[in-house]
Amino acid sequence: DAGVIQSPRHEVTEMGQEVTLRCKPISGHNSLFWYRQTMMRGLELLIYFNNNVPIDDSGMPEDRFSAKMPNASFSTLKIQPSEPRDSAVYFCASSLVSNSYQPQHFGDGTRLSIL
Amino acid sequence: RKEVEQDPGPFNVPEGATVAFNCTYSNSASQSFFWYRQDCRKEPKLLMSVYSSGNEDGRFTAQLNRASQYISLLIRDSKLSDSATYLCVVNRNQGGKLIFGQGTELSVKP
């Protein structure tokens, strides 16, 4: 079975550029989560969607970050303009339903470096 | 204070040792609890859910004490392949929002 698929795996770009990260959740999962992981702050939830609708975006750092989920099989996380402090590993995860008891399945992550 | 706090690492243990990780959470309304494992430069993966009655999966035993807001993970007969970072994870409401601890690094040596 295909797991959560993220692209690109690695991204290196200069500050000020727009960065778009992509995620395809597991088929049939209706909740999707975007996380950011750094050494200093650990794993932080940025935003999550239920049935393609954003539910909680309180973790989105600032207006430079935006996320969309146009359909059940695709989501994007966009950073514009990017800054060096955005360098991190960005994970996408999905789960069957958004309740307390369902585990989340993570993609391989996108390693983002902003120069 | 962080909402989910774990033992500071790293834990360096020999093969065959028993090792225990502890975790505390601050929100008494938390509803569900998990241990995830993360290998170096990989994604987190669910190791096991944690139930009030305690649960076991092979060499791994998880315990939950709601009164003390405390979660533990015990690994018996540790293997080299157990080397990873173990993340204590709490879901504090009926939504899908997971709160991750900082993780405890385990290194099992031959």
Chai-1 contact restraints between the chains, C-beta under 6 A:
chainA,res_idxA,chainB,res_idxB,connection_type,confidence,min_distance_angstrom,max_distance_angstrom,comment,restraint_id
A,S31,B,G96,contact,1.0,0.0,6.0,A-B,restraint_1
A,G42,B,Q102,contact,1.0,0.0,6.0,A-B,restraint_2
A,L43,B,F100,contact,1.0,0.0,6.0,A-B,restraint_3
A,L45,B,K97,contact,1.0,0.0,6.0,A-B,restraint_4
A,Y48,B,G96,contact,1.0,0.0,6.0,A-B,restraint_5
A,F91,B,E43,contact,1.0,0.0,6.0,A-B,restraint_6
A,S98,B,G95,contact,1.0,0.0,6.0,A-B,restraint_7
A,S98,B,G96,contact,1.0,0.0,6.0,A-B,restraint_8
A,N99,B,Q94,contact,1.0,0.0,6.0,A-B,restraint_9
A,S100,B,Q31,contact,1.0,0.0,6.0,A-B,restraint_10
A,S100,B,S32,contact,1.0,0.0,6.0,A-B,restraint_11
A,S100,B,N91,contact,1.0,0.0,6.0,A-B,restraint_12
A,S100,B,Q94,contact,1.0,0.0,6.0,A-B,restraint_13
A,Y101,B,S32,contact,1.0,0.0,6.0,A-B,restraint_14
A,P103,B,L46,contact,1.0,0.0,6.0,A-B,restraint_15
A,F106,B,E43,contact,1.0,0.0,6.0,A-B,restraint_16
A,F106,B,P44,contact,1.0,0.0,6.0,A-B,restraint_17
A,D108,B,E43,contact,1.0,0.0,6.0,A-B,restraint_18
A,G109,B,E43,contact,1.0,0.0,6.0,A-B,restraint_19
